[in-house]
Amino acid sequence: MKPRILTTILLCTATLTTTVTPAIAAVTPESKATEQTLTNFNSSSQDLSSKSVQTSEDTTNISQTAFINLGIKNNKLTDSKSQNQWNPTGKPAITTDDEMNGDVLNLDGKSAFYTVLSDSQQDQIKKELTIEAYFKYDPNMDVDNEHEIFSSQQYGGFGLGVQHGEVIFFAHDSQNYKKPSGKLKTGQWVHAVGVIDKNKTANLYLDGKLVQSVKMNGDLKFAENTKDLVLGGDALPGSHVQSEMKGKIKSARLYSQALNADQILQLSQSAHNDQHKSDHVEQTMETQLVGPKQIAAGATYGLNVHARQLKADNSQKLSIDVVYNPNQFEYIDSERKLGNDKTTIEKVSDGRIRITSSAKLSNADFIYYAKTSLGRINLRAKENATGQADIHFEQIGQSGEIQLGSPLIVDVKAEIKPYKHVIVLTTDGGGDPWDPNGIFYDMGIGVPIWTKNPYLMKKRQNKYTMDLFNKQFAMSTTAKSVKPAISAQNYISMLHGRPWATLPQEYRGTNATMGQQYFADFGKGDPLFPSVFKVLQKNNPTQQTAAFAEWGAIVNGIVEPDAAVKTKQSESLKSFDDVADYIGTDDFKNTSMVYMQSDFMDHTGHTKGWYNNNYWKQYYQYDQLFKKVMDKLEATGHIHDTLVIANSDHGGAGMNHGANNNPNRNIFIAMGGETVDSGRRLHGGSNSDITALVLNALQVPNAPHMVDSKVFDNSAFLSQSELSKKKRDVETIQIKDQGDTVQLGLTNLKKRGIKSFDMRIDLKGHSIRSIRTVKGARILRKKIENGVLKLTVTSKHQFTGRLATIKLKHSETQNPEKVSIKEAMAAITDGTEVLVDLDNDNGATTHDGKD
């Protein structure tokens, strides 16, 4: 039975906007939508509904002790204390803020101001210092990677910055950075103060409160090769500025003494006194469902549920229902919840799923999934599902209906396909480990070297994998990662079929951006650079695809959320298990592609280094991991209809990667399958070729956007007439050309009940007079296209010898070329297909039955 398409356009950018109470309390769908005002408003740690704090003379005196005192005056950045020249980079702007009195500095993530500290200024802060900044960090800006607010760092130095969702005071003591930190509140005004006191302690205060102190091992060490102090970023020798922030800054100061807790509290209260007390806040929330447009009956797909806060910023709880037709869909489970335990997703009745969340909502656009996706709901389209599907939100008495598309008509063609499935197994940080002639090894003197030293080569203990890739697969050990040798750039190239550097700037995702936002085709009507999953879906929407990755950015961002692919973020070292388990399911039978990424070797390199003793010791685990997948393919019989592609995204050196040298960029690409020339050493290849290899195996044309994605070495694959060299234990179709008579027969018979054959026979320009089968057999298809006879023959009983006799028409001009069989597939009683060997005119044909 062929899988059917559930005729839907499933949830592509369907949007519902509602106005809700600021608390966003859980409500029933029958409740009336309401608008409500707030009677109090919290800003950072200061309750502005209480009596305002008056600026005292003491507070004014404290700020005047700063030797750098930055603020906005007369529509420009002004230092009211020092004579330093502050130079702009990018396009910093002076603007206002709805919550703040006066003007503020607005920074777009590409702009900043810098000045050069004099020797005397550095001498003033060598023993003690206080650094202060009053800022609002843009909630749409990356908070995982390091961005600076007010800083002078370069292998030393000090500064206030943001990283891993925290405000950090960086202070270097000649050994390393001390980093007292506290939680960052994006979208809110934050008063941050870093202090190095006479006790050699680094202290961080947020909104007047001490949040952490860290003991230093000596005096402050200043930045190397630069004396720049940067507002809105960090110092960089030569070009002055890097690591810029996105947001607003009201004021910033630098003091040559350590302020005490009381003084810092007064500064914080004075700063927040410029903030408005809001009488009421109107709050609107926007919701959106994101999922595939077309789905196959019987398949499981994910649906991302998004919500974003449009006006208010103090929500406490949200509750919405996702409603679907239980006759069409079955709820499987949920995952990737916003704030982890702050969001719950549960089935409350057939056809209704409730999402409840107390996680802080962002006002970011929906492309920023890390901020707006409440969670992912996995639904299975039932086998008997037909018609159009309607999945929508219900919340506070309103619903957003999904606009559904018309039924999809699929033209199913009879084709001989050696591969029904492709599995791609990527080892992140795996480099080039399987060359039998040598290894990279870190001698502890710099970049790992290539060595053929037998003693060092014994560090590699992977007997199974070495045998698999060097004897059973065809492999290139001269393949290269795309530049730069960094994960996101290579996964985008692998899965979207194009080298990263050839994409428009908007599409050049990085590790940081792909961990936060969807691939840039999100929200566009027609994708410009669809992934391999979307290309396969368009070619055959009745089949499924799947992706398992230990690094979440792959299944969350690089694979489009509206691609029809089952995804799972696997636990560490469990992605191979997930693939093996999936191979054993009924779903795999109708799955064209499975992609997998294992993250452990990249983690190993980053923590203890690439290509050293520990690296090779940890790599030994991959013998059992690869074996687990191959054993499951063997046990299920899918070893015969699956192409396995194994590769790595990059290597590394020291504890990092990205450089343009061999230890970083050398990778392996190995392929194993029925038509692969086992043991062949391939040449070249790039990670951008992975999509082309997948499509070629599944006989799907390359998509127009694919540039420099190709089958890089065609010698990897044998034609079907060459497969006999592999000595497979399969049946052989034999053709005997006897002039005007061609005999088709079967040899090397097995006891497994072969009852039909589909063949492609090159007539070499000859014409056919007649075709007769053996007794009990009949012809299902007989068609000539471009000089090739497409012949399908079936029998009530198992074929035991001769299949058919073809009579050719007499021609006065005899064609000297003999008829040959190019492709053939056999099918046994249970529907299993067998890629048989071919024997073109090699010996007599066995006779069994009547013509």
C-alpha positions in Angstrom: 0.0 0.0 0.0 1.5 3.3 -1.1 1.6 6.1 1.6 -0.9 8.9 1.1 -0.6 12.6 1.5 -2.8 14.2 4.0 -4.0 17.0 1.8 -3.1 20.0 3.9 -1.1 23.1 3.9 -0.2 22.6 7.5 0.3 25.7 9.6 2.7 27.9 7.7 2.9 31.3 9.4 -0.7 31.3 10.6 -1.0 34.1 13.1 -3.4 35.0 15.8 -3.2 38.3 17.7 -4.9 38.7 21.0 -5.1 41.3 23.7 -4.7 39.8 27.2 -4.2 40.8 30.8 -0.7 41.7 31.8 -0.5 38.7 34.0 -1.6 36.5 31.1 -3.5 34.3 33.6 -4.6 30.8 32.5 -8.2 31.1 31.2 -10.7 28.8 29.6 -11.4 29.2 25.8 -14.9 30.4 26.6 -13.6 33.5 28.6 -14.1 36.9 27.1 -11.0 38.7 25.9 -10.2 41.6 28.2 -7.9 44.6 28.4 -6.6 45.6 31.9 -4.3 48.2 33.2 -1.5 47.8 35.7 -1.5 49.8 38.9 2.2 49.3 39.6 5.3 48.9 37.5 8.6 47.2 38.4 11.8 48.3 36.8 14.9 46.2 37.6 15.1 45.9 41.3 13.6 49.3 42.0 9.9 49.5 42.8 9.0 52.8 41.1 5.4 52.7 42.6 7.0 53.6 45.9 8.1 57.1 46.8 10.7 58.4 44.4 14.2 58.7 45.6 15.5 62.2 45.6 19.0 63.0 44.3 21.0 64.0 47.3 24.0 66.3 47.5 26.0 63.2 48.5 24.9 61.4 45.3 26.0 64.3 43.2 29.3 64.4 44.9 29.9 60.7 44.3 29.4 60.9 40.6 31.6 64.0 40.4 34.5 61.9 41.8 34.6 59.9 38.5 37.5 60.9 36.3 35.5 59.8 33.2 31.8 60.7 33.3 29.9 60.0 30.1 26.3 61.1 29.3 24.3 62.8 26.6 24.3 66.5 26.5 23.3 68.9 23.7 22.5 65.8 21.5 25.9 64.3 21.7 28.0 62.0 23.9 29.9 64.2 26.4 32.6 63.4 29.0 32.0 66.1 31.7 35.3 65.3 33.6 38.2 64.3 31.3 39.6 65.9 28.2 39.6 62.5 26.4 38.5 62.5 22.8 35.7 59.9 22.2 35.7 58.6 18.7 32.6 57.0 17.1 32.7 53.7 15.1 29.7 52.6 13.0 26.6 54.7 13.4 25.8 55.3 17.1 22.7 57.5 17.4 21.2 59.8 20.1 17.6 58.9 20.8 15.0 58.7 23.5 13.4 55.9 25.4 9.7 55.6 26.4 10.7 54.8 30.0 13.5 57.3 30.5 13.8 61.1 31.0 16.3 62.8 28.6 18.3 61.5 25.7 20.1 58.2 25.6 22.8 56.6 23.3 21.4 54.0 20.9 23.8 51.3 19.7 22.9 48.8 16.9 25.4 46.0 17.6 27.8 47.5 15.0 28.6 50.8 16.6 30.5 52.2 19.6 32.7 55.0 21.0 36.3 54.6 22.1 39.0 56.7 23.7 42.7 56.1 24.5 43.6 56.1 28.2 46.8 57.9 29.1 49.5 56.3 31.2 48.6 58.5 34.1 44.9 57.5 33.9 45.9 53.8 34.0 48.2 54.5 37.0 45.2 55.9 38.8 43.2 52.6 38.6 46.0 50.1 39.0 45.2 49.4 42.6 41.5 50.3 42.9 38.8 51.1 40.5 35.0 51.4 40.0 33.4 51.1 36.6 29.7 52.1 36.2 27.1 51.8 33.4 23.4 52.4 33.2 22.1 50.5 30.1 19.2 48.6 28.5 20.2 45.5 26.6 18.1 44.8 23.5 16.1 41.5 24.0 16.6 40.6 20.4 20.4 40.6 20.8 22.5 37.5 21.3 23.1 37.0 25.1 25.2 33.8 24.8 28.3 35.1 23.2 30.4 37.9 24.8 29.4 41.5 24.1 30.7 44.4 26.1 29.0 47.4 27.6 32.0 49.5 28.9 35.3 47.8 28.5 39.1 47.7 27.9 40.1 44.1 27.5 42.6 42.2 25.4 44.4 39.3 27.2 44.1 41.5 30.2 42.1 44.5 31.4 38.7 45.2 32.8 35.1 45.8 31.7 31.4 45.3 32.1 29.9 42.9 29.6 27.3 40.3 28.8 27.7 36.6 28.2 25.6 33.4 28.8 22.6 35.5 29.8 24.5 37.3 32.6 26.1 40.7 33.3 29.8 40.1 34.0 32.5 42.3 35.5 35.7 41.2 33.9 38.9 41.8 35.9 42.3 40.3 34.9 44.8 39.6 37.7 47.8 38.4 35.5 46.7 34.8 35.8 43.2 34.9 34.3 39.9 36.8 34.3 37.9 37.0 37.5 34.2 37.1 36.5 31.7 38.0 39.2 28.3 37.8 37.5 24.5 38.2 37.9 21.4 37.6 35.8 20.9 39.9 32.9 17.4 41.4 32.5 17.0 42.2 28.8 14.7 44.9 27.7 15.0 46.6 31.2 17.2 49.4 32.5 20.1 47.9 34.5 22.5 49.8 36.7 25.8 47.8 36.8 28.9 48.6 38.9 32.2 46.7 39.0 34.6 47.3 41.8 38.2 46.3 42.5 38.9 47.1 46.1 42.0 47.4 48.3 41.6 43.7 49.4 42.1 42.7 45.7 38.5 41.5 45.3 36.4 41.9 42.2 32.8 42.8 43.0 29.7 43.2 40.9 26.7 45.2 41.9 23.4 45.2 40.0 20.8 47.8 40.7 22.5 48.7 44.0 22.9 45.2 45.3 26.1 43.2 45.6 25.5 40.0 43.6 29.0 38.3 43.6 32.6 38.8 44.8 35.6 37.0 43.5 39.1 37.0 45.1 41.9 38.2 42.8 45.4 36.8 42.9 47.2 40.1 42.3 46.8 43.6 41.0 44.9 44.4 37.8 46.7 43.5 34.6 45.8 46.0 31.8 44.9 45.0 28.2 47.8 44.0 25.9 48.8 46.1 22.9 45.9 48.6 23.4 44.9 51.3 25.8 41.5 51.8 24.3 38.5 52.1 26.5 35.2 51.4 24.6 31.7 52.4 25.3 29.3 49.9 23.7 32.0 47.3 22.9 35.5 46.1 23.7 39.0 47.1 22.8 40.8 45.6 19.7 44.4 46.4 18.8 44.6 48.2 15.5 40.9 48.6 14.7 40.0 49.7 18.2 36.5 48.1 18.6 35.0 44.6 18.8 32.2 42.7 20.6 29.7 45.5 20.3 26.4 45.4 22.2 22.9 46.3 20.9 20.8 48.5 23.2 20.8 51.8 24.9 23.2 53.5 27.4 22.2 56.5 29.6 25.5 57.0 31.4 28.9 55.5 32.1 31.7 56.4 34.6 35.1 55.3 35.6 36.5 56.0 39.1 40.0 55.8 40.5 38.7 54.6 43.9 36.7 51.7 45.2 33.2 53.0 46.0 31.4 51.3 48.9 28.0 49.6 49.0 26.2 52.7 50.3 27.6 54.9 47.6 26.7 52.4 44.9 23.2 52.1 46.2 22.8 55.9 46.0 24.1 55.9 42.4 21.6 53.2 41.5 18.7 55.0 43.1 19.7 58.2 41.4 20.0 56.6 38.0 16.6 54.9 38.2 15.0 58.1 39.4 15.2 59.2 35.7 12.9 56.4 34.8 9.2 57.0 34.3 6.6 55.6 36.7 4.1 54.0 34.3 0.4 54.4 35.3 -0.8 51.6 33.0 0.5 49.2 30.4 -1.6 47.9 27.6 -0.5 44.4 26.7 -0.8 42.4 23.5 0.5 39.0 22.7 1.0 37.5 19.2 1.0 33.8 18.6 2.0 31.7 15.7 2.1 28.0 14.7 5.0 27.0 12.5 5.1 23.6 10.7 5.3 21.8 7.4 3.0 22.7 4.5 2.6 19.2 3.3 2.6 16.0 5.3 2.4 12.3 4.6 -0.2 10.1 6.2 1.3 7.9 8.8 4.3 10.2 9.5 5.2 12.2 12.6 5.9 15.9 12.3 6.8 18.7 14.7 4.8 21.9 15.2 6.5 24.9 16.9 4.2 27.0 19.0 5.4 30.6 19.2 4.3 33.5 21.4 5.7 37.0 21.8 4.8 40.0 24.0 4.1 43.1 21.9 3.6 45.7 24.6 4.0 44.6 28.2 7.0 43.1 29.9 5.8 41.8 33.2 3.8 38.7 32.2 3.3 35.9 34.8 1.5 33.1 33.1 0.2 32.2 29.7 -2.2 29.5 28.8 -3.3 28.7 25.3 -4.8 25.6 23.6 -3.8 24.1 20.3 -6.8 22.4 18.7 -6.8 19.7 16.0 -8.9 17.0 14.5 -8.4 13.8 16.4 -9.6 11.8 13.4 -6.6 13.1 11.5 -3.9 13.5 14.0 -2.6 11.7 17.1 -0.6 13.6 19.8 2.8 11.9 20.4 4.8 14.1 22.7 6.4 17.5 23.2 9.9 18.9 23.6 12.2 21.9 23.6 10.0 23.9 26.1 10.7 27.6 26.8 12.3 27.9 30.2 12.3 24.1 30.6 10.1 23.5 33.7 8.5 26.9 33.3 6.4 25.6 30.4 4.1 22.6 30.4 2.5 21.0 27.4 -0.2 18.4 27.9 -3.0 16.7 26.1 -6.2 17.7 28.0 -8.6 15.8 25.7 -8.7 14.3 22.2 -7.9 17.0 19.8 -6.8 19.6 22.4 -3.3 20.3 23.7 -2.8 23.0 26.4 0.4 25.0 26.7 0.9 26.8 30.0 4.0 29.0 30.6 5.4 31.3 33.2 8.5 31.9 31.2 9.3 35.5 30.4 8.0 36.3 26.9 10.1 38.4 24.5 9.0 41.0 22.0 11.5 39.5 19.5 10.3 38.5 16.0 9.3 34.9 15.5 12.5 34.1 13.6 14.3 34.2 17.0 13.0 30.8 18.1 15.1 30.7 21.2 13.1 33.6 22.6 9.7 33.0 21.2 9.1 29.2 20.8 7.1 27.9 23.7 7.7 24.4 22.7 7.5 21.8 20.0 4.4 19.5 19.6 4.9 16.2 17.8 1.8 15.0 15.9 1.4 11.8 13.9 -0.9 12.0 10.8 -3.0 8.9 11.0 -2.8 6.3 8.2 -6.4 6.8 7.2 -6.3 10.5 7.4 -7.9 12.3 4.4 -9.1 15.7 3.5 -7.9 19.0 4.8 -6.5 19.5 8.3 -7.4 22.4 10.5 -5.1 23.1 13.5 -5.6 26.4 15.3 -5.2 28.3 18.5 -8.0 28.8 21.0 -7.5 31.4 23.6 -9.8 33.7 25.5 -12.7 33.0 23.2 -10.8 33.7 20.0 -9.4 31.4 17.4 -7.1 31.8 14.5 -8.2 29.6 11.6 -5.4 28.1 9.4 -5.7 28.8 5.7 -5.4 25.4 4.0 -4.3 24.5 0.5 -5.9 22.4 -2.1 -5.2 18.6 -2.4 -1.8 17.6 -3.7 -1.7 15.3 -6.7 1.3 13.0 -6.9 2.5 11.4 -10.1 4.0 8.1 -9.1 6.4 6.6 -11.6 7.8 3.1 -11.7 11.6 3.4 -11.3 14.5 1.2 -10.5 16.1 2.7 -7.4 18.9 0.8 -5.7 18.6 3.0 -2.7 15.3 3.7 -0.9 17.1 5.4 2.0 20.1 7.5 2.7 21.6 7.9 6.2 24.2 10.6 6.9 26.3 10.2 10.0 28.3 13.3 10.9 31.0 13.3 13.6 31.3 16.9 14.8 34.9 17.8 15.3 35.9 14.4 13.9 38.5 15.7 11.4 40.4 13.2 9.3 40.9 10.1 11.5 40.6 7.0 9.2 43.5 7.3 6.7 45.5 4.0 7.1 48.7 5.8 6.0 48.9 8.2 8.9 47.3 10.4 11.6 47.3 13.9 12.9 49.0 14.0 16.3 49.5 16.9 18.7 53.1 16.8 19.9 52.5 19.6 22.3 54.5 22.1 20.3 51.8 23.9 18.3 49.6 22.7 15.4 49.1 18.9 15.2 51.4 17.3 12.6 50.8 14.6 10.1 52.8 11.5 11.1 53.3 8.0 9.8 55.2 7.0 13.0 53.9 3.4 13.8 54.1 4.1 17.5 52.0 7.2 17.3 49.6 5.6 14.9 48.8 3.0 17.6 47.0 5.8 19.5 44.2 5.1 17.0 42.5 1.9 18.3 39.4 1.9 16.1 39.7 -1.5 14.4 36.0 -1.8 13.5 35.8 1.7 12.0 39.1 1.4 10.1 37.9 -1.8 8.5 34.4 -0.4 7.8 35.6 2.8 6.0 38.7 1.4 4.3 37.4 -2.0 3.2 33.6 -2.0 3.1 33.1 1.7 2.1 34.7 4.0 -0.4 36.3 6.9 1.3 38.1 10.2 0.6 40.6 11.4 3.2 41.4 14.4 1.0 38.1 16.1 1.5 37.8 19.6 3.0 35.5 21.4 5.3 34.1 24.6 3.8 35.7 27.8 5.1 35.8 28.7 7.9 36.2 25.3 9.6 33.3 26.0 12.1 30.2 24.0 12.7 27.3 26.2 11.7 29.0 27.2 8.4 29.6 23.5 7.5 26.1 22.2 8.5 24.5 24.9 6.5 26.6 23.9 3.5 25.9 20.2 4.1 22.1 20.5 4.4 21.4 23.4 2.0 23.7 22.2 -0.7 25.9 25.2 -1.2 29.2 26.5 0.2 28.5 28.9 3.1 30.6 31.7 1.6 28.5 31.7 -1.6 25.3 32.6 0.3 24.0 36.1 0.7 25.1 37.7 3.9 21.6 37.3 5.5 21.9 33.5 5.1 25.4 33.1 6.5 24.4 31.8 9.9 27.0 31.3 12.6 27.1 29.1 15.7 25.7 32.1 17.7 22.9 33.0 15.3 21.8 29.5 14.5 21.5 28.8 18.3 19.0 31.7 18.5 17.1 32.1 15.2 15.8 30.1 12.2 17.5 29.8 8.9 16.9 33.0 6.9 14.3 31.6 4.6 11.9 31.8 7.5 8.9 33.9 6.7 9.6 34.1 3.0 6.9 32.9 0.6 9.2 30.9 -1.6 12.5 29.7 0.0 15.6 30.8 -1.8 17.9 28.1 -0.4 15.8 25.2 0.7 17.4 22.3 2.6 17.8 18.8 1.3 14.7 17.9 3.4 12.6 20.4 1.5 14.0 19.3 -1.9 13.1 15.7 -1.1 9.7 16.6 0.2 8.9 18.5 -3.0 10.1 15.6 -5.1 8.1 12.9 -3.2 5.8 14.3 -0.5 4.6 10.7 0.4 7.9 10.0 2.1 9.3 11.1 5.4 12.7 12.4 6.5 14.2 12.5 10.0 17.1 14.3 11.7 18.8 13.6 15.1 21.4 16.0 16.4 23.1 16.4 19.7 23.8 20.1 18.9 20.4 21.8 19.1 21.2 24.5 16.5 20.9 21.9 13.7 17.4 20.7 14.4 16.2 24.0 15.8 17.6 26.5 13.3 19.5 25.1 10.4 16.7 22.6 9.5 13.8 24.8 8.6 10.9 24.6 11.1 8.4 24.2 8.2 10.3 21.3 6.6 8.5 18.0 6.7 11.1 16.3 8.9 10.9 14.4 12.2 13.5 16.0 14.5 15.0 15.2 17.8 17.7 16.8 19.9 19.6 13.8 21.1 21.4 13.4 24.3 25.2 13.3 24.3 26.5 10.1 22.6 22.9 9.0 22.0 22.4 10.1 18.5 23.6 6.8 17.0 21.2 5.0 19.3 18.4 7.2 18.1 19.2 6.4 14.5 19.5 2.6 15.2 16.2 2.7 17.0 14.5 4.6 14.2 15.8 2.1 11.6 13.9 -0.6 13.5 10.6 1.2 13.2 7.9 1.0 10.6 8.4 4.7 10.0 11.9 4.0 8.5 10.4 1.9 5.7 8.9 5.1 4.3 11.8 7.4 5.1 14.0 8.7 2.3 16.7 10.4 4.4 18.0 10.3 8.0 20.5 12.9 9.1 22.5 12.5 12.3 25.1 14.6 14.2 27.2 13.4 17.1 28.8 16.2 19.1 31.1 14.4 21.5 34.4 14.7 19.6 33.9 18.4 19.2 33.3 18.7 23.0 36.4 16.5 23.6 38.5 18.8 21.4 37.3 22.0 23.0 37.8 20.7 26.6 41.1 18.8 26.2 42.4 19.4 22.7 42.4 17.9 19.2 44.5 14.9 18.1 46.3 14.3 21.4 46.3 11.1 23.5 42.9 11.9 25.1 41.3 12.7 21.7 42.3 9.4 20.2 41.3 7.5 23.4 37.9 9.0 23.3 37.5 8.3 19.6 37.7 4.6 20.3 34.0 4.8 21.5 32.9 5.4 17.9 33.6 1.8 16.9 30.6 0.7 18.9 28.5 3.6 17.8 29.0 3.1 14.1 28.6 -0.7 14.6 25.3 -0.2 16.3 23.9 1.5 13.2 25.4 -0.9 10.7 24.2 -4.0 12.8 20.7 -2.6 12.8 20.7 -2.1 9.0 21.9 -5.7 8.7 19.3 -7.1 11.1 16.4 -5.3 9.3 17.6 -6.1 5.8 17.9 -2.4 5.0 21.7 -2.8 4.5 20.7 -3.7 0.9 18.6 -0.6 0.1 20.4 2.1 2.2 23.3 4.3 1.3 25.3 5.3 4.3 27.4 8.5 4.2 29.8 9.3 7.0 31.7 12.5 7.4 32.9 15.1 9.8 32.3 18.9 9.8 35.8 20.0 10.8 38.9 19.1 12.7 40.8 21.4 15.1 44.1 22.3 16.8 44.7 23.0 20.4 41.3 23.5 22.0 39.7 25.4 19.1 39.0 25.2 15.3 38.3 27.5 12.4 41.8 28.1 11.0 42.6 27.5 7.4 45.1 24.7 7.8 45.1 20.9 7.4 44.4 19.8 11.0 41.3 22.2 11.0 40.0 21.7 7.5 40.9 18.1 6.6 37.8 15.8 6.9 36.7 12.4 5.7 33.7 11.5 3.5 32.9 7.8 3.3 30.1 6.0 1.5 28.8 2.5 1.8 26.0 0.7 0.0 25.1 -1.9 -2.6 26.5 0.1 -5.6 29.6 1.4 -3.8 33.0 0.2 -5.0 34.1 -1.2 -1.6 37.6 -0.3 -0.6 38.1 2.4 -3.3 40.1 5.5 -2.2 38.2 8.6 -3.4 39.7 12.0 -4.1 38.5 15.4 -3.0 35.1 16.3 -1.8 33.6 19.0 0.4 30.8 19.2 3.0 28.8 21.2 0.5 28.7 18.0 -1.6 26.6 16.0 1.0 23.2 17.2 -0.3 24.2 16.3 -3.9 25.3 12.8 -2.8 21.9 12.3 -1.0 19.9 13.5 -4.0 21.9 11.4 -6.5 21.4 8.3 -4.5 17.6 8.8 -4.4 17.5 9.9 -8.0 16.3 13.4 -7.3 17.7 16.2 -9.5 19.8 18.9 -7.9 17.8 22.0 -6.9 18.6 25.3 -8.9 20.2 27.0 -5.9 22.8 24.3 -5.4 26.2 25.7 -6.3 29.4 23.6 -5.9 27.4 20.7 -4.6 28.1 17.6 -6.6 29.0 13.9 -6.7 32.7 14.8 -6.3 34.1 11.4 -7.4 32.0 9.2 -9.6 34.3 6.2 -9.2 32.7 5.6 -5.8 29.8 4.0 -7.6 29.6 0.9 -9.8 27.1 0.5 -12.6 24.8 -2.5 -12.0 26.6 -4.5 -14.7 29.8 -4.1 -12.6 28.3 -5.2 -9.3 29.3 -8.9 -9.8 32.9 -7.9 -8.8 31.6 -7.4 -5.2 30.8 -11.2 -5.0 27.4 -10.5 -3.4 25.2 -13.5 -2.7 22.3 -12.5 -5.0 20.5 -13.7 -8.1 21.9 -12.9 -11.5 19.9 -12.0 -14.6 21.7 -13.3 -17.7 21.2 -12.1 -21.2 22.2 -14.1 -24.3 22.2 -12.3 -27.6 21.8 -14.9 -30.4 21.4 -12.6 -33.4 17.7 -12.1 -33.9 16.8 -13.9 -30.6 17.6 -12.6 -27.1 17.2 -15.0 -24.2 16.7 -13.7 -20.6 17.5 -16.1 -17.8 18.1 -16.3 -14.1 21.1 -17.9 -12.4 22.5 -18.2 -8.8 19.0 -18.9 -7.6 18.0 -18.5 -3.9 15.2 -20.0 -2.0 13.3 -16.8 -1.4 10.5 -16.8 -3.9 11.3 -14.2 -6.5 8.2 -13.6 -8.5 8.7 -10.4 -10.5 11.4 -8.5 -12.3 11.7 -4.9 -13.6 14.3 -4.5 -16.2 15.9 -1.8 -18.5 17.3 -3.4 -21.7 19.4 -1.4 -24.1 18.2 -2.5 -27.6 21.2 -0.9 -29.3 19.0 0.4 -32.1 17.2 -2.9 -32.8 13.5 -3.2 -33.1 11.3 -5.9 -31.4 9.2 -8.4 -33.2 7.8 -10.2 -30.1 8.4 -11.0 -26.4 7.3 -14.3 -24.9 7.6 -15.2 -21.2 8.0 -18.6 -19.6 4.8 -20.5 -18.7 2.9 -19.0 -15.8 4.4 -15.6 -16.2 3.0 -12.5 -17.8 4.1 -9.0 -18.9 2.9 -6.1 -16.8 4.8 -3.4 -18.7 6.4 -3.3 -22.1 7.5 0.2 -23.2 10.4 1.5 -25.3 11.8 5.0 -24.5 14.9 6.4 -26.1 16.0 2.9 -27.4 15.6 1.3 -23.9 13.0 -1.4 -23.3 11.3 -1.1 -19.9 10.1 -4.6 -19.2 8.2 -5.8 -16.1 7.5 -9.5 -15.8 5.6 -11.3 -13.0 4.8 -14.9 -12.2 2.4 -16.8 -10.0 5.3 -19.1 -9.1 9.0 -18.5 -8.3 11.2 -18.0 -11.4 13.6 -20.9 -11.7 15.5 -20.3 -14.9 14.4 -18.6 -18.1 12.5 -15.4 -17.9 11.6 -14.4 -21.4 12.6 -14.6 -25.1 12.8 -11.5 -27.2 12.6 -11.8 -31.0 14.2 -8.9 -32.9 13.1 -7.7 -36.4 15.2 -8.7 -39.3 17.2 -5.7 -40.6 19.2 -5.5 -43.9 21.7 -3.4 -42.1 22.6 -5.5 -39.1 23.6 -3.6 -36.0 26.9 -5.2 -34.7 26.2 -4.1 -31.2 24.6 -6.7 -29.0 21.5 -6.1 -26.8 22.5 -5.6 -23.1 20.7 -5.3 -19.8 21.5 -2.1 -17.9 19.4 -2.2 -14.8 17.1 -4.7 -13.1 15.3 -5.1 -9.8 13.7 -8.3 -8.5 10.9 -8.5 -6.0 10.2 -11.5 -3.6 6.8 -12.5 -2.3 6.9 -10.2 0.8 7.6 -7.2 -1.3 11.3 -7.0 -0.6 13.3 -5.7 -3.6 16.6 -7.3 -4.6 19.2 -5.4 -6.7 20.4 -8.4 -8.8 23.7 -8.9 -10.6 23.7 -8.6 -14.4 25.5 -11.0 -16.8 25.5 -9.7 -20.3 26.0 -12.5 -22.8 28.3 -14.6 -20.6 27.5 -18.3 -21.1 24.4 -20.3 -22.0 21.0 -19.6 -20.5 19.2 -22.2 -18.5 15.9 -23.4 -20.0 13.0 -24.1 -17.8 9.5 -23.8 -19.1 7.9 -23.2 -22.4 8.2 -20.2 -24.7 
